[in-house]
């Protein structure tokens, strides 16, 4: 059975009294504030409940920590305290901003995601010398509730409404892969740095070649969909966070389907026009690349500068979308509305398991591909981002709970695992004329340092069955179409 695809203050001028209660090592951290200084007078004893961000104690829930792991565990416990304190300060600095879900989406959710990654590192550190503790993930979720009453004038309105726990998801497919960072700090303290760039002329060739077997499908089908000169952007992600505005916490470029946002459904996508010349209505989207020497129009907006993604959005020089065959045999049609995410927007903290970033320069692509570094290209050469999506499908589902399990990569020989079928492999190539390094960066979540390894891409197949069958026929017969 196919997996269901779920769809889904006013500003208060406040004087904030911030109390950081650091209960040693990942303990409860709270921030209290009374709203509106004009409401507070020497003759106004009336009180009102203040808000509190509180997080579960981690240190007290740990088993005995082996001596070999103590230093690393202590560092991460201290990091938990800093993360929560930063979130508390962000609550102060952004009071009144955004809509009713701002606190949840921009503060609590990102904090939970960052805590989960840190708690995971604690468990791993202990597990190297003793039994790895389990069940610690439940301690990652923080809450915004009501704390002790504060001084307040009678008749004053209540503070911002309390928010429910849990983190909004972004690109990546599960809560362990998503979340934004803790504030509006710019690239200067959230990466990238000079060390994140490498002169591509000094990198040894590292591109492997896959042999084609007899019976390989050698054709290709191209969709020409433009470069998004019209500026179709938003910080939504209809795959991972349907029904959630700003569910990605960073800005996406879109080509293909003319209207893709958090409200999109299969029905709405199939009713839209497309920027593709062959009628392909599929949604192709990826995080924007920015020139960090210039200020963009979204400098104060969610998804943009308010969440650490600063700079002017760069329009790609070219976008090439090609479906390719399998080196081991024929391919079958993708189902309509199949959803695929490739890469991990939190690979900087999650590790490389789901990472799929590829950076290079024109003239070097067949020799050098970089994963965790941005390229410094020689004069006249453009920066290249390339993506090769999962090309094996489970034959049943258009999506899965983690947005990954229904598709898979072929093995090193090009073979799909048992139970999976080869489908046309979506490949994308984007080229850019960028400013000199280190003055460009991919959009992402704070805490991920805008690292090159976090690059990722999203796809919803909205081709008609007729067009998909045409693509399959071209690929399997060795022709080039589109």
Order of alpha helices (4+ residues) and beta strands (2+ residues): beta-alpha-alpha-beta-alpha-beta-beta-beta-beta-alpha-beta-beta-beta-beta-beta-alpha-beta-beta-beta-beta-beta-beta-beta-beta-beta-alpha-beta
